[in-house]
Amino acid sequence: MKKIYTLWLIIPLLFGSCTQEKNSPMEGAWKLAFEHEVKGENSTLLYPGTSRGSEIKMWSGDRWALVGVFIEDSIVTDNFGGGKFTLDGTKYQEIVKYHSAKEYLGQTVKLYLEIRNDTLTQIWPVDEQGEPVKSHYYIEKWVRMK
């Protein structure tokens, strides 16, 4: 009888401890598929296009990191960064703690972020409502790495 009472006490504890922490929809690693620059009515494919190379962006918990290398003409540019992020619907902010471009250090970068299946879209800069700044903005598409 003692065993049955003990079992009834342990079962709820086991089920209660199995609850999983809610992960961000971006959780994991993503590879850059393309990047466009939009100036007014003109759009330029930057990657792959004028640049070759690759870039990977990763999210875990409330942290993000990216690493990549780009080659334009014969110039090789390393790109890296990382920090914390917040997400509210499609309004996404990166708080930059590390970056190869020193002007980003300490900045909060506001972006539009959308995920559809295994494709993540980022657009920046955006205004306070999360809409692209129409005069000049960038669109990046990322695909989830498996």
C-alpha positions as CSV (number, residue, x, y, z in Angstrom):
1,M,0.0,0.0,0.0
2,K,2.9,2.4,0.8
3,K,4.2,1.8,-2.7
4,I,1.0,2.8,-4.3
5,Y,0.8,6.1,-2.2
6,T,4.4,6.8,-3.1
7,L,3.7,6.2,-6.8
8,W,0.7,8.6,-6.7
9,L,3.0,11.2,-5.3
10,I,5.8,10.7,-7.8
11,I,3.7,10.7,-11.0
12,P,2.4,14.3,-10.7
13,L,6.0,15.4,-10.0
14,L,7.3,13.7,-13.1
15,F,4.7,15.2,-15.3
16,G,5.1,18.6,-13.8
17,S,8.8,18.6,-14.4
18,C,8.4,17.6,-18.1
19,T,7.0,21.0,-19.2
20,Q,9.1,22.4,-21.9
21,E,10.3,26.0,-22.0
22,K,8.8,28.0,-24.9
23,N,11.5,28.6,-27.6
24,S,11.7,31.5,-30.0
25,P,10.4,30.7,-33.5
26,M,13.9,31.6,-34.8
27,E,15.7,29.1,-32.5
28,G,18.5,27.4,-34.4
29,A,20.7,28.2,-37.3
30,W,19.8,29.9,-40.6
31,K,21.8,30.5,-43.8
32,L,21.6,33.7,-45.8
33,A,19.8,33.0,-49.1
34,F,19.8,36.5,-50.5
35,E,19.9,40.2,-49.7
36,H,18.4,43.1,-51.7
37,E,19.0,46.8,-51.3
38,V,16.0,48.9,-52.2
39,K,16.4,52.6,-52.9
40,G,13.1,54.2,-53.9
41,E,11.9,52.4,-57.0
42,N,15.3,50.6,-57.6
43,S,16.3,47.2,-56.2
44,T,19.8,45.7,-56.3
45,L,20.6,42.1,-55.5
46,L,23.6,42.3,-53.2
47,Y,23.9,38.6,-52.3
48,P,24.4,36.5,-54.2
49,G,25.2,39.1,-56.8
50,T,27.9,41.7,-56.3
51,S,29.1,39.7,-53.3
52,R,30.1,36.0,-53.0
53,G,30.6,34.1,-49.8
54,S,28.2,32.9,-47.1
55,E,26.7,33.9,-43.7
56,I,25.0,32.0,-40.9
57,K,22.8,33.5,-38.2
58,M,21.9,31.7,-35.0
59,W,19.3,32.3,-32.3
60,S,19.2,30.7,-28.8
61,G,17.0,31.8,-26.0
62,D,17.2,35.7,-26.1
63,R,20.6,35.8,-27.9
64,W,21.6,36.0,-31.5
65,A,24.9,35.7,-33.3
66,L,26.1,35.8,-36.9
67,V,29.3,34.9,-38.7
68,G,30.2,35.1,-42.4
69,V,32.6,36.1,-45.0
70,F,31.9,38.0,-48.2
71,I,34.1,38.6,-51.3
72,E,33.5,41.5,-53.6
73,D,35.9,41.9,-56.5
74,S,39.0,40.6,-54.7
75,I,38.3,42.1,-51.3
76,V,37.5,39.6,-48.5
77,T,35.4,41.0,-45.6
78,D,34.7,39.1,-42.4
79,N,31.3,39.7,-40.9
80,F,30.3,38.8,-37.3
81,G,28.1,40.0,-34.6
82,G,26.0,39.1,-31.6
83,G,23.9,40.3,-28.7
84,K,20.4,40.1,-27.3
85,F,17.1,40.4,-29.1
86,T,13.4,41.1,-28.5
87,L,10.5,40.1,-30.6
88,D,6.9,41.4,-30.5
89,G,4.9,40.0,-33.4
90,T,6.9,41.1,-36.4
91,K,8.7,43.9,-34.5
92,Y,12.2,42.7,-33.9
93,Q,15.1,44.4,-32.2
94,E,18.7,43.5,-31.9
95,I,20.8,44.9,-29.1
96,V,24.3,44.7,-30.6
97,K,27.0,43.7,-28.1
98,Y,29.6,42.4,-30.6
99,H,30.1,43.4,-34.3
100,S,32.8,43.6,-36.9
101,A,31.5,47.0,-37.9
102,K,32.3,49.0,-34.8
103,E,29.6,51.7,-35.5
104,Y,27.0,49.0,-34.5
105,L,28.4,48.4,-31.0
106,G,25.9,49.3,-28.4
107,Q,23.2,50.1,-30.9
108,T,19.6,48.8,-30.9
109,V,18.7,47.9,-34.5
110,K,15.0,47.7,-35.3
111,L,13.8,45.3,-38.0
112,Y,10.7,43.7,-39.4
113,L,10.9,39.9,-39.0
114,E,8.6,37.2,-40.4
115,I,8.9,33.5,-40.5
116,R,7.0,31.3,-43.0
117,N,7.8,27.6,-42.8
118,D,11.6,27.4,-43.1
119,T,12.2,30.9,-44.5
120,L,12.9,33.9,-42.3
121,T,12.6,37.5,-43.7
122,Q,14.3,40.5,-42.2
123,I,13.8,44.1,-43.4
124,W,15.6,47.1,-42.0
125,P,15.6,49.9,-41.2
126,V,12.0,50.2,-40.0
127,D,10.0,53.0,-38.4
128,E,8.3,52.8,-34.9
129,Q,5.4,50.9,-36.4
130,G,7.8,48.3,-37.9
131,E,7.3,49.4,-41.5
132,P,10.3,49.7,-43.9
133,V,11.8,53.2,-44.4
134,K,10.6,53.5,-48.0
135,S,13.5,55.7,-49.2
136,H,16.2,53.1,-48.5
137,Y,16.0,49.6,-46.9
138,Y,17.4,46.1,-47.1
139,I,15.6,42.8,-47.4
140,E,17.3,39.5,-46.3
141,K,15.9,36.0,-46.7
142,W,17.3,33.2,-44.6
143,V,16.6,29.5,-44.8
144,R,16.7,27.2,-41.8
145,M,19.6,24.8,-41.6
146,K,18.8,21.2,-40.9
